[in-house]
Amino acid sequence: MSSQNTHIDWILVLIYLLLVTVGWLAIYTADYSEQHPEIYYMGRNYGKQLLWIGVSLCLGFCIQILDTRFYTAFAYIIYGVALLALIMVFIFGSTISGSKSWIKFGFFNMQPAEAAKFATCLVLAKYIGSFNTNFYTLRERFIAIALILIPMVLIRLQEETGSALVFGALSFVLYREGILPGSVLLIGVLAIMLFLASLMMPVQYAMLGVMMVLLLVILLRGRAKLPQKLVIYLTVTVLTITTAPLLDEIVLMVILPILALIFILISIYLQRSTYALIALFFACFIYVKGVDYIYNNVLQRHQQNRIGVLLGTIEDKRGVGYNVNQSKIAIGSGGLYGKGYLDGTQNKGNFVPELSTDFIFCTIGEEFGFVGSAALIGLFVLLMLRIISVAERQNSRFTRIYAYGVVCIILFHFIINIGMTIGLMPVIGIPLPYISYGGSGLINFSILLFILIKLDSERYMYLR
């Protein structure tokens, strides 16, 4: 290995090795067979995972040999190849676990959606990093967002909703680089909260919450003519809440956009914040009614049940909620210190489905208890904090942007996977990085991290 690599971050390498080792041990106990206890037996998942770990380490070594200028020079080409692979899925793809998102190569099944993650991180780093300033035009902002949306849409068309949502996490990279203002992220968070509220309570109560928030804004912002503002605002609010149940869905969709547009125009003409808030109220009302309409008229019954189980509005421990219920039982049975390695009764009894992949955290929770689960979570937190530290010490914008893309993807997988095993997130088939079984996932997550390690190793060299 060349002398350029003397600045390799060995802490990141050590954390990676610890994670893949823990993952392999968890897969071994989850898929353990007394007839074939050999760790290298290729007929079981643990034997195959050991092979993929070896392949990943070899690829990691090869990545360290390549010049870093390879990634900057070929970022667009790598992104184009990833998009081409996603398109090829529609022609030559195979259906596995209900989604046509795989391409078979002999005994190996490749999921192009996984490779698209590091490809998108590279192209974002290349495109955004090519500007010498943090001031972007509307065209540049649109292109940056489009680079994320294109693979996201292609993957969603393959019925891989979970993998598609991962790309949404890259919006935080755009925020870090000043492409997306903080107000956009705030609106996104508020939209999610309003979305959940609209599913968990009647429209009137959801809008009552919106009214209280906007009323607080008026009280904080408005000092002059406060009584008039309150009278106008409360009148509109009361009329909307009381008449909403009496109006037909189609009438609401026609009348409310017109009223919202009128209030927006009045707000622009008079330059009064009160009218803008009223327009925002109507926009929220349209949003809530839209969510309610889609939930009841567009989503299929099993999709409604999954959302209902997650939100606690539906209790179905033997049907849709079976997986999550068994997962929580397995984790809870582990107690403080767990039942011991290879002694998990819930896991060995095959009560938890997809144990080696999506619900691998159950194995750790049952056999190593709260202490083991906390240690694994701490290891992931350490990994992400280290990546952020690596990002902030860079002289190269390319490396910094790429590093933030890496941490966003890992963080999303981490939150969703562990969240769904304990019933806090929907079950959408998101693996736990470096822990869950799967050659395609492990290899691509390894590439994602080892490219960062290589870029960081030359942080003292001005190449970009």
Secondary structure, DSSP 8 states (H G I E B T S, - for coil): --GGGGG--HHHHHHHHHHHHHHHHHHHHHT--SS---TT-TTSHHHHHHHHHHHHHHHHHHHHHS-THHHHHSHHHHHHHHHHHHHHHHHH-EEETTEEEEEEETTEEE-HHHHHHHHHHHHHHHHHHT-SSS---HHHHHHHHHHHHHHHHHHHHTT-HHHHHHGGGGHHHHHHTTSS-HHHHHHHHHHHHHHHHHHHS-HHHHHHHHHHHHHHHHHHH--TTHHHHHHHHHHHHHHHHHHGGGS-HHHHHHHHHHHHHHHHHHHHHHT-HHHHHHHHHHHHHHHHHHHHHHHHHTS-HHHHHHHHHHHTS---TTTTTHHHHHHHHHHHHTTTT-S-TT--HHHHTT-SSSTTTTTHHHHHHHHHHHHHHHHHHHHHHHHHHHHHHHHHT-S-HHHHHHHHHHHHHHHHHHHHHHHHHTTSS-------TTTSS-HHHHHHHHHHHHHHHHHHHTTTS---
